[in-house]
Amino acid sequence: MKLLRALYLNNRLFIALGVVVVAFIVTFIADAWTIVPKGLFYLVLAMMVTDILLLFRTRRGLHGYRFTPEKLSNGDDNEIRIHLENSYLFKVVLQVVDEIPHQFQRRDLTFPVEIPAGEKKVIKYFLRPTKRGEYSFGAVNVFVRSPIGFFLRRFRFSGDALVPVYPSYIQMRKYELLAISNRLTEYGIKKIRRIGQNMEFESIKEYVNGDDFRTINWKATARKNHFMVNHYQDERSQQVYSLIDKGRVMQMPFNGLSLLDYAINASLVISNVALKKSDKAGLITFQDRIGTMLPASRQNNQMFQILEVLYNQKTAYRETDYSALFAHVRRKVTQRSLLLLFTNFESIYSLHRQLPYLKRLAQQHLLVVIFFENTEMKSFLETPANSLKEVYYKAIAEKFSYDKKLIAKELNQHGIQALLTAPEHLTVNTINKYLELKARGMI
């Protein structure tokens, strides 16, 4: 029974049997050379037996396994590897079918592979999840074909595997390394000119071109007989809170990810960068009521706690209650902090309903409201209108686009920092804003 379950018929067998049948029909009509179809029949029968022996004589003719990370990164390309080793004494042709999680909605993930005798091969491919949660992988099905190719033998490796999809820790690690080495500008993160001297003294170093001559230490210069300058570092232990709106306005999808997932990924990265800059990172999620609060801290396990909290965030598609957010922040966050509010406003009227609470938050803390451009509407505006109907649609789209700019302007008029960004640029622009505010000593 195991042999029958692992045995599959290949197209070559049907072609060979078809040739034998045609040969019998031709000899039946012509009534001559009857030995030819009989010879073909016995030849095909012998090849079938030989093919089965070649495939099943070796008990473990093929060995393999799938390597998946312990967790997948949401919104990023995650590498999956399938390792295969040929133990047959001949070169085999394989058809590899991997049973990936149903969330990807793909049933065509197959790889044709040839492996010489006794050699190994690694198949690499990438999966980009767009939702957090648990993803169930099935088995790796490998169909082996011998040089004869009448039959296929199926091998199954790496049975059911459950892999969680976390917020984008790949982005977090990338920006972590850049923050440690002070190379954030290489990824479009701008360098902000420092205003004032709101810095803590760090060390005295030799003068290099570009250093501010006002920081020259004349006493150290006299001792060393060449210019020495004072170096300063940013103030530390400042609180940075990511406030994530989980209401229905954050469920709009862009490039497969919802705005909520973009905000979660950016919150993870900015929290890690803040910790690397010796600040304290915290987190608050809310919709019609407060969801989760993680107090700002610099403990060693703070990033692990933030990652676990963000992984479990879900929405109930309800209207956001900013009064609950204001009351909670006023009661729980007593020290002046940088509040990065990830939300979305589609009209100036929706802002006016929440503006009183935002103004009161900005009185006690440095509030940055981060909301999103509609990139699909932007691309629609750039295409020329060819009919009266399209002109009408473009006029409405222009109105919504203009409202977004009005929202940013009105927030700035009330002393609230505003950041209007495309979803795909959210992480970089958020880090830009954090570094800008920190460099200007506004936190």
C-alpha positions as CSV (number, residue, x, y, z in Angstrom):
1,M,0.0,0.0,0.0
2,K,2.9,2.4,0.7
3,L,4.2,1.7,-2.8
4,L,0.9,2.5,-4.4
5,R,0.4,5.7,-2.4
6,A,3.8,6.9,-3.5
7,L,3.5,5.8,-7.1
8,Y,2.3,8.3,-9.7
9,L,1.9,7.9,-13.5
10,N,3.8,10.3,-15.8
11,N,2.8,11.6,-19.2
12,R,5.6,9.5,-20.8
13,L,3.8,6.3,-19.9
14,F,0.6,7.4,-21.6
15,I,2.5,8.5,-24.7
16,A,4.2,5.1,-24.9
17,L,0.9,3.2,-24.4
18,G,-0.7,5.4,-27.0
19,V,2.0,4.5,-29.5
20,V,1.5,0.7,-28.8
21,V,-2.3,1.1,-29.3
22,V,-1.8,2.9,-32.6
23,A,0.6,0.2,-33.7
24,F,-2.0,-2.5,-33.0
25,I,-4.7,-0.6,-34.9
26,V,-2.5,-0.1,-37.9
27,T,-1.5,-3.8,-38.0
28,F,-5.2,-4.8,-37.6
29,I,-6.1,-2.7,-40.6
30,A,-3.1,-3.7,-42.8
31,D,-3.1,-7.3,-41.5
32,A,0.7,-7.4,-41.5
33,W,3.7,-7.0,-39.2
34,T,1.8,-8.0,-36.1
35,I,5.0,-8.8,-34.3
36,V,5.9,-5.1,-34.2
37,P,3.1,-3.9,-31.8
38,K,3.7,-7.0,-29.7
39,G,7.3,-6.2,-29.5
40,L,6.6,-2.6,-28.5
41,F,4.1,-3.8,-25.9
42,Y,6.6,-6.1,-24.2
43,L,9.3,-3.4,-24.5
44,V,7.1,-0.9,-22.7
45,L,6.1,-3.5,-20.1
46,A,9.8,-4.2,-19.4
47,M,10.6,-0.5,-19.2
48,M,7.7,0.0,-16.7
49,V,9.1,-2.8,-14.4
50,T,12.6,-1.4,-14.7
51,D,11.4,2.1,-13.9
52,I,9.6,0.9,-10.8
53,L,12.7,-1.0,-9.7
54,L,14.9,2.1,-10.2
55,L,12.6,4.3,-8.2
56,F,11.8,1.9,-5.3
57,R,14.9,-0.3,-4.9
58,T,16.5,2.4,-2.8
59,R,14.5,2.9,0.3
60,R,15.6,6.5,1.0
61,G,16.5,7.6,-2.5
62,L,15.9,11.2,-1.7
63,H,16.3,13.1,1.6
64,G,15.2,16.7,2.2
65,Y,13.8,19.2,4.6
66,R,12.4,22.7,4.6
67,F,14.1,25.5,6.6
68,T,11.8,28.3,7.8
69,P,12.7,31.1,10.3
70,E,11.3,30.8,13.8
71,K,9.1,33.8,12.9
72,L,8.3,35.7,9.7
73,S,8.5,39.4,9.3
74,N,5.3,41.1,8.3
75,G,5.5,43.1,5.1
76,D,9.0,41.9,4.2
77,D,10.4,39.2,1.9
78,N,11.2,36.2,4.1
79,E,13.6,33.6,2.7
80,I,12.5,30.0,2.7
81,R,14.9,27.2,1.8
82,I,14.3,23.6,0.8
83,H,17.3,21.3,1.1
84,L,17.4,18.2,-1.1
85,E,20.0,15.3,-1.3
86,N,20.0,12.7,-4.0
87,S,20.9,9.2,-2.8
88,Y,20.1,7.4,-6.1
89,L,22.9,6.1,-8.3
90,F,21.6,8.1,-11.3
91,K,20.6,11.7,-12.0
92,V,17.0,12.4,-11.1
93,V,14.5,15.0,-12.3
94,L,12.3,16.4,-9.5
95,Q,9.1,18.4,-9.3
96,V,9.1,20.1,-5.9
97,V,5.7,21.3,-4.6
98,D,5.6,23.1,-1.3
99,E,2.4,23.5,0.6
100,I,2.6,27.1,1.8
101,P,0.0,28.7,4.2
102,H,-3.4,29.4,2.8
103,Q,-3.0,33.1,3.6
104,F,-0.9,33.5,0.5
105,Q,-3.6,32.1,-1.8
106,R,-1.0,30.4,-4.1
107,R,-1.3,26.8,-5.4
108,D,1.3,27.1,-8.1
109,L,4.5,27.1,-6.1
110,T,6.4,24.3,-7.9
111,F,10.1,24.0,-8.7
112,P,11.6,21.8,-11.5
113,V,15.0,20.6,-10.4
114,E,17.7,18.2,-11.6
115,I,20.2,16.7,-9.2
116,P,23.1,14.4,-10.2
117,A,23.8,11.2,-8.3
118,G,25.0,11.7,-4.7
119,E,24.7,15.5,-4.8
120,K,22.8,18.1,-2.9
121,K,20.8,21.2,-3.9
122,V,19.1,24.1,-2.1
123,I,16.0,25.8,-3.4
124,K,15.4,29.3,-2.2
125,Y,12.3,31.4,-2.5
126,F,10.6,34.3,-0.7
127,L,7.3,34.8,1.0
128,R,5.8,38.2,1.9
129,P,3.1,37.9,4.5
130,T,0.7,40.9,4.9
131,K,-1.1,39.9,8.1
132,R,0.1,39.1,11.6
133,G,-0.8,35.8,13.1
134,E,0.0,32.1,12.9
135,Y,0.8,30.6,9.5
136,S,0.6,26.8,8.9
137,F,2.9,25.2,6.5
138,G,2.1,21.8,5.0
139,A,4.5,19.2,3.7
140,V,7.1,19.5,1.0
141,N,6.1,17.1,-1.8
142,V,8.9,15.9,-4.1
143,F,8.0,13.9,-7.2
144,V,11.1,11.9,-8.4
145,R,11.5,10.8,-12.1
146,S,14.2,8.4,-13.3
147,P,15.8,8.6,-16.7
148,I,13.0,6.3,-18.1
149,G,10.3,8.6,-16.8
150,F,7.2,6.4,-16.9
151,F,6.5,6.7,-13.2
152,L,7.0,9.3,-10.4
153,R,7.8,8.5,-6.8
154,R,6.5,10.9,-4.2
155,F,8.5,11.8,-1.1
156,R,7.0,14.0,1.7
157,F,9.3,16.0,4.0
158,S,8.8,18.5,6.8
159,G,5.3,18.0,7.9
160,D,3.0,20.5,9.4
161,A,4.8,23.6,10.8
162,L,3.3,26.5,12.6
163,V,5.2,29.8,12.1
164,P,4.1,33.1,13.7
165,V,4.2,36.3,11.7
166,Y,5.5,39.2,13.8
167,P,5.7,42.9,13.0
168,S,8.6,43.8,10.7
169,Y,11.6,42.8,12.8
170,I,13.7,42.8,9.6
171,Q,13.3,46.6,9.3
172,M,14.0,46.9,13.0
173,R,17.3,45.1,12.7
174,K,18.3,47.1,9.6
175,Y,17.7,50.5,11.3
176,E,19.2,49.2,14.5
177,L,22.6,48.6,12.9
178,L,22.4,52.0,11.2
179,A,21.5,53.7,14.5
180,I,24.4,52.0,16.3
181,S,26.9,53.1,13.6
182,N,25.3,56.5,13.1
183,R,24.7,55.7,9.4
184,L,21.0,56.5,9.3
185,T,21.6,59.1,6.6
186,E,22.5,56.4,4.1
187,Y,18.8,55.3,3.9
188,G,17.4,58.7,3.3
189,I,17.2,59.7,6.9
190,K,18.3,63.3,6.9
191,K,20.8,65.0,9.1
192,I,19.4,67.9,11.1
193,R,21.5,70.9,12.0
194,R,21.7,71.3,15.7
195,I,20.2,74.5,17.2
196,G,21.5,75.7,20.5
197,Q,23.6,73.7,23.0
198,N,21.1,71.5,24.6
199,M,23.6,68.6,24.7
200,E,25.5,66.7,27.4
201,F,29.4,66.8,27.3
202,E,30.8,63.5,26.0
203,S,34.6,63.7,25.3
204,I,37.4,65.8,23.8
205,K,38.7,64.8,20.4
206,E,41.0,66.1,17.7
207,Y,39.6,68.8,15.4
208,V,38.6,67.6,11.9
209,N,37.2,69.6,9.0
210,G,33.6,70.3,9.5
211,D,33.6,70.6,13.3
212,D,32.1,73.7,14.8
213,F,35.0,76.0,15.7
214,R,32.9,77.3,18.6
215,T,33.4,74.0,20.4
216,I,37.3,74.3,20.4
217,N,38.7,73.5,23.8
218,W,41.5,76.1,24.1
219,K,43.1,74.6,27.2
220,A,43.3,71.1,25.6
221,T,44.6,72.7,22.4
222,A,47.5,74.4,24.3
223,R,48.5,71.1,25.9
224,K,48.4,69.1,22.7
225,N,49.7,71.8,20.4
226,H,46.9,71.2,17.9
227,F,43.2,71.9,17.8
228,M,41.0,69.9,20.2
229,V,37.2,70.2,20.3
230,N,34.5,69.2,22.8
231,H,32.1,66.6,21.6
232,Y,28.5,66.5,22.9
233,Q,25.8,63.9,22.9
234,D,22.1,64.1,22.9
235,E,20.2,64.2,26.2
236,R,19.3,60.8,27.3
237,S,16.5,59.0,29.1
238,Q,13.7,60.9,27.4
239,Q,10.4,59.1,27.0
240,V,9.1,58.3,23.5
241,Y,5.6,56.8,23.3
242,S,4.0,55.3,20.2
243,L,0.2,55.8,20.2
244,I,-1.4,53.5,17.7
245,D,-5.0,54.1,16.6
246,K,-6.6,50.7,16.0
247,G,-10.0,52.1,14.8
248,R,-11.6,51.5,11.5
249,V,-9.9,54.4,9.8
250,M,-6.7,52.4,10.0
251,Q,-7.9,49.4,8.1
252,M,-7.5,50.9,4.6
253,P,-5.1,48.6,2.7
254,F,-2.1,49.8,0.6
255,N,0.2,47.3,-1.2
256,G,-1.4,44.4,0.7
257,L,-0.8,45.9,4.2
258,S,-3.3,47.8,6.2
259,L,-2.5,51.2,7.7
260,L,-2.5,49.6,11.1
261,D,0.2,47.2,10.1
262,Y,2.3,50.0,8.6
263,A,1.9,51.8,11.9
264,I,2.9,48.7,14.0
265,N,6.0,48.1,11.8
266,A,7.0,51.8,12.2
267,S,6.4,51.7,15.9
268,L,8.6,48.7,16.3
269,V,11.5,50.4,14.4
270,I,11.2,53.8,16.1
271,S,11.1,52.2,19.6
272,N,14.3,50.3,18.8
273,V,16.0,53.4,17.5
274,A,15.0,55.4,20.6
275,L,16.4,52.7,22.8
276,K,19.7,52.7,20.9
277,K,19.7,56.5,21.3
278,S,19.5,55.9,25.1
279,D,15.9,57.1,25.4
280,K,12.9,55.2,26.9
281,A,10.4,53.6,24.6
282,G,6.8,52.9,25.4
283,L,3.5,52.0,23.7
284,I,-0.2,52.7,23.9
285,T,-2.9,51.2,21.6
286,F,-6.5,52.4,21.5
287,Q,-9.7,52.6,19.6
288,D,-13.1,53.1,21.4
289,R,-11.2,52.4,24.6
290,I,-7.6,51.9,25.6
291,G,-6.2,48.5,24.5
292,T,-2.7,48.0,25.8
293,M,-0.2,50.2,27.6
294,L,3.5,49.4,28.0
295,P,5.2,52.1,30.1
296,A,8.3,53.7,28.7
297,S,11.5,52.0,29.9
298,R,15.1,51.1,28.9
299,Q,15.1,47.6,30.4
300,N,17.0,44.9,28.6
301,N,13.8,43.1,27.7
302,Q,11.8,46.2,26.6
303,M,12.1,45.4,22.9
304,F,10.9,41.9,23.4
305,Q,7.9,43.1,25.3
306,I,7.1,45.7,22.6
307,L,7.4,43.0,19.9
308,E,5.0,40.7,21.8
309,V,2.5,43.4,22.5
310,L,2.5,44.5,18.8
311,Y,2.1,40.9,17.6
312,N,-1.2,40.5,19.4
313,Q,-2.9,43.8,18.3
314,K,-6.3,43.4,16.6
315,T,-9.0,45.8,15.7
316,A,-12.8,45.7,16.4
317,Y,-13.5,48.2,13.5
318,R,-14.9,50.8,15.9
319,E,-14.9,54.6,16.0
320,T,-11.8,56.0,17.8
321,D,-12.4,57.7,21.1
322,Y,-9.7,60.4,21.6
323,S,-11.2,61.5,24.9
324,A,-10.3,58.1,26.4
325,L,-6.8,58.5,25.0
326,F,-6.4,61.9,26.6
327,A,-7.7,60.8,30.0
328,H,-5.4,57.8,30.0
329,V,-2.3,59.7,29.0
330,R,-3.0,62.4,31.5
331,R,-3.3,59.9,34.3
332,K,-0.5,57.5,33.3
333,V,2.2,59.6,31.6
334,T,3.2,62.2,34.1
335,Q,6.6,63.1,32.6
336,R,6.8,65.3,29.5
337,S,7.2,62.9,26.6
338,L,7.4,62.7,22.8
339,L,4.0,61.2,21.7
340,L,4.0,59.7,18.1
341,L,0.3,59.4,17.3
342,F,-0.3,57.0,14.3
343,T,-3.8,57.7,13.0
344,N,-5.6,58.8,9.9
345,F,-7.9,61.7,9.0
346,E,-9.7,61.7,5.7
347,S,-11.4,65.1,6.0
348,I,-11.0,68.4,7.9
349,Y,-14.3,67.8,9.7
350,S,-13.0,64.5,11.2
351,L,-10.0,66.5,12.5
352,H,-12.2,69.2,14.1
353,R,-14.0,66.6,16.1
354,Q,-10.8,65.4,17.7
355,L,-8.8,68.6,17.8
356,P,-9.8,69.7,21.4
357,Y,-8.2,66.5,22.7
358,L,-5.1,66.8,20.6
359,K,-4.6,70.4,21.7
360,R,-4.8,69.3,25.4
361,L,-2.3,66.5,24.8
362,A,0.1,69.0,23.1
363,Q,-0.1,71.3,26.2
364,Q,1.6,68.6,28.3
365,H,3.7,66.7,25.8
366,L,5.3,67.1,22.5
367,L,2.7,65.6,20.2
368,V,3.4,64.4,16.6
369,V,0.3,63.4,14.6
370,I,1.3,61.0,11.8
371,F,-1.3,60.4,9.2
372,F,-1.3,59.0,5.6
373,E,-1.5,60.2,2.0
374,N,-3.8,58.2,-0.2
375,T,-1.2,57.1,-2.8
376,E,-3.7,55.4,-5.0
377,M,-5.6,58.7,-5.2
378,K,-2.4,60.5,-5.9
379,S,-1.6,58.3,-8.9
380,F,-5.2,58.8,-10.2
381,L,-4.7,62.6,-10.0
382,E,-1.6,62.4,-12.2
383,T,-3.4,60.7,-15.1
384,P,-5.2,63.0,-17.6
385,A,-9.0,63.0,-17.7
386,N,-10.5,61.8,-20.9
387,S,-14.2,62.3,-20.2
388,L,-16.6,64.5,-18.2
389,K,-17.1,61.7,-15.7
390,E,-13.3,61.4,-15.1
391,V,-13.1,65.2,-14.7
392,Y,-15.8,65.0,-11.9
393,Y,-13.8,62.2,-10.2
394,K,-10.6,64.1,-10.4
395,A,-12.3,67.2,-8.9
396,I,-13.5,65.1,-5.9
397,A,-10.0,63.5,-5.6
398,E,-8.4,67.0,-5.6
399,K,-10.7,68.0,-2.8
400,F,-9.7,65.1,-0.6
401,S,-6.0,65.7,-1.4
402,Y,-6.3,69.3,-0.5
403,D,-8.0,68.4,2.8
404,K,-5.0,66.4,3.8
405,K,-2.8,69.5,3.4
406,L,-5.3,71.6,5.3
407,I,-5.2,69.1,8.2
408,A,-1.4,69.3,8.4
409,K,-1.5,73.1,8.3
410,E,-4.2,73.4,11.0
411,L,-2.3,71.1,13.3
412,N,0.8,73.2,12.9
413,Q,-1.2,76.4,13.7
414,H,-2.2,74.9,17.1
415,G,1.4,74.0,18.0
416,I,1.0,70.3,17.0
417,Q,3.7,68.7,14.9
418,A,2.2,67.0,11.8
419,L,3.7,64.4,9.5
420,L,1.8,63.6,6.3
421,T,3.5,60.6,4.7
422,A,2.9,57.8,2.1
423,P,2.5,54.4,3.8
424,E,5.6,52.9,2.2
425,H,7.7,55.9,3.5
426,L,6.3,55.9,7.0
427,T,9.2,54.3,8.8
428,V,11.9,56.5,7.3
429,N,9.9,59.7,7.8
430,T,9.0,58.8,11.4
431,I,12.7,58.3,12.2
432,N,13.5,61.6,10.4
433,K,11.0,63.4,12.6
434,Y,12.3,61.9,15.8
435,L,15.9,62.8,15.0
436,E,14.8,66.3,14.0
437,L,13.0,66.9,17.2
438,K,15.8,65.4,19.3
439,A,18.5,67.5,17.5
440,R,16.5,70.7,18.1
441,G,16.1,69.9,21.8
442,M,12.3,70.0,21.6
443,I,11.7,66.8,23.6
